[in-house]
Each structure stands twice: as C-alpha cells, then as structure tokens.
Amino acid sequence: MAAIPLRPWMRSWRAPGCGLALAKARLLYRAGELAAALEAAELAVSQDPGLAPALALRGAVQRQLGGHVAGLADLRAAFEASAGSDCAIRHQLVEALLADRQFADALALLDEEPAAPHLQSTSLLKPWRGVDSGTRPIVTSTTMTGLPGPGRSGRLTGTNHEAFNAALGASIARLHTTRVQPLEQTLFGGTQSPGRLWNENDPVIAALSDSLMEAAQRFVSGLPDDSDHPFLRRKTGKLELAGAWSVRLASGGGHVDHVHPAGWISACYYVDVPGSVMAGERAGWLRLGASGVAGLDLPAERYIRPEPGRVIFFPSYMWHGVEPFESDTPRVTAPFDLISRREGE
C-alpha cells in the first residue's frame, strides 16, 4: 500500500487516552505510515494491555514490518482477549497462521466459526481445503455478460452502449469530488464515490441498477444446486443489495488483492476502459485468486480483460485485484455486492 502524505500534526500528535491512541494508529496504518502506526499502537497497548483491538492492530503492523513472530503473538492475545467473538480479529489470526504455514490451526479456527451470509471465511479456507479430501471443492464460478442497451422503460433494452456509458460516465464523474484515494479502501491511484451509488437520484444510474439486478438473477439461477455447500446453499435466498459504488482509476492506478466480506456475490460493471487496457496484456485487467494475505504468496488463477458495457460476476469470497496500467484516460467501473437473504434471517 502506498503511503498517503499526512499533515505534520498527525505524525506528532500524542493522544492522552487509549481510544485516541488507537484511532491514531488506525489512521496511520491505513495511510501506510507503518513506523508511526506501530508507535501509536504501542501507546494504546501500554494504556490498556488487554484491549483486543489494540493488540490486533499492533500485531498487524508488526507483521507488515516483518515482525511475524511478535505479530502472531499479539494476534493470538487479541483473539483470547475477545473470547473469539470478534470476526475481524479471528480472520486476522487465520491469515497470520496461513502465512506461517500453520494450516491445521487456521482451519480449526475457521471450522468453529458460525455460518454467515457473507462467508469471508471461505476466502481464507479456499486455498487449503485440499488437505481435507472429504470436503467439497469451493466454487470459483465467474461469468462476464453484456447488458442490453438503454430503452424507453428505463432499463437497458436497446443496443447503444456507447451513448449510455457516456451518460453514465458523466453521472459518475460528478460524484468524484476528491483527488486522492480513500484511506480505508483497496484502490490506489484513483477515487471512489461516497455512499451507495444505486441510491443516487439519477435516471441513468437507476436504469443501470435495474438491469444489473436482472443480470445478477440470471447468474445466480445458473449456479449449481447444492444445499450442503457453504456457498451454493444460499442460492435459494432473495438477492438484496449490500453495497454499490463507483471507481475512477487514473494512470498508474489499480487495486490490491482483497475480498468483499459484506457480500455473497460481487460484480463489476465496466463503464469506460482505456484503449491501452483493451489492447494490452493484463495491465488494467481484473486479477482473480492471488492471495491478499501478507506472507502468503499464491499466483492468480485467472485474469479477465475488462470490456465496456459488460459486467463480471464472481463469489465475494474470491480474492481479486486490478493490475496497474498506464493511460491518458481513466478506467471507470461501477462495482456492487449482493447478499442472499433466506426467510427468517
């Protein structure tokens, strides 16, 4: 993660309370200021040695700086301090265990975790389930499909994708008022729109959301039926939006490898793709399957070239990122996450 310049007062600020020290450490960590983040995390832990979030953050920072043994010890302590109830800390510990090749301990933590609609645990479990021959394979189904063009009903029912995407690109551009990447997101060299994109009072965005939901239903209906599978068993639920946003990546931009813990199905609609990306070899392409866990180096399983007017669907547990690219024009996308809510949930 590239460091984001911070004002001098942020680096020099000394918070008197544990909560403020922890908040400072989190901001510095997200900005890539690891040495300063470790100092702030140390202050937070010294003021409350049993505070699980402070221990977890110090452990994460130490591992980023190469202190794997000390970092793992902090994460174990954080897990114990939280009595195993904090899902984020559980996943941080599992990541550290996987990176240190302690596979049995990692799988044990995942196996005891309660089932959840978003299934982030599946993303961590996926590379190592081969050690258990009795476990069904994890689905890595993806599909890219085109949407019909804009029609009178407001849905995309014609064929003029270029005109529609031009209008959509203009609507999205108005939402991008910042100049730097958000601290808490996975992108670099670009910006992300605030709030939930599909809630915008814009007829072009409304037409897009209607058609994307219909396309999502078609993707889900084509998945295999398997009531015992941790991912496929949610196929019978009702699709609901978990989040939607837009991203404008400039030259040199991309995404680090990550998963979407709040989703069941993730997708990305391509609004504008630079010609250099369309004609190139992987620069600006979607990367699937490469691990986002520090110290756990796994090659990508697949690269997908983006195409304007098309949408890619994949399970939210799949690690994914975007290769950096060079271009005079931005790469514009409209990603979204869906959950499958079953009756009674």
C-alpha positions, 0 to 999 in steps of 0.5 A: 500500500502506498503511503498517503502524505499526512499533515505534520500534526498527525505524525506528532500528535500524542493522544492522552487516552487509549481510544485516541491512541488507537484511532491514531494508529488506525489512521496511520496504518491505513495511510501506510505510515507503518513506523508511526502506526506501530508507535501509536499502537504501542501507546494504546497497548501500554494504556490498556494491555488487554484491549483486543483491538489494540493488540490486533492492530499492533500485531498487524503492523508488526507483521507488515514490518516483518515482525511475524513472530511478535505479530502472531503473538499479539494476534493470538492475545487479541483473539483470547482477549475477545473470547473469539467473538470478534470476526475481524480479529479471528480472520486476522489470526487465520491469515497470520497462521496461513502465512506461517504455514500453520494450516491445521490451526487456521482451519480449526479456527475457521471450522468453529466459526458460525455460518454467515451470509457473507462467508469471508471465511471461505476466502481464507479456507479456499486455498487449503481445503485440499488437505481435507479430501472429504470436503467439497471443492469451493466454487470459483464460478465467474461469468462476464455478460453484456447488458442490453442497451438503454430503452424507453422503460428505463432499463437497458433494452436497446443496443447503444452502449456507447451513448449510455456509458457516456451518460453514465460516465458523466453521472459518475464523474460528478460524484468524484469530488476528491483527488486522492484515494480513500484511506480505508479502501483497496484502490490506489491511484484513483477515487471512489464515490461516497455512499451507495451509488444505486441510491443516487437520484439519477435516471441513468444510474437507476436504469443501470441498477435495474438491469444489473439486478436482472443480470445478477438473477440470471447468474445466480439461477445458473449456479449449481444446486447444492444445499450442503455447500457453504456457498451454493446453499444460499442460492435459494435466498432473495438477492438484496443489495449490500453495497454499490459504488463507483471507481475512477482509476487514473494512470498508474492506478489499480487495486490490491488483492482483497475480498468483499466480506459484506457480500455473497456475490460481487460484480463489476460493471465496466463503464469506460476502459482505456484503449491501452487496457483493451489492447494490452496484456493484463495491465488494467485487467481484473486479477482473480485468486492471488492471495491478499494475505501478507506472507502468503504468496499464491499466483492468480488463477485467472485474469479477465480483460475488462470490456465496456458495457459488460459486467463480471460476476464472481463469489465475494469470497474470491480474492481479486485485484486490478493490475496497474496500467498506464493511460491518458484516460481513466478506467471507470467501473461501477462495482456492487455486492449482493447478499442472499437473504433466506426467510427468517434471517 
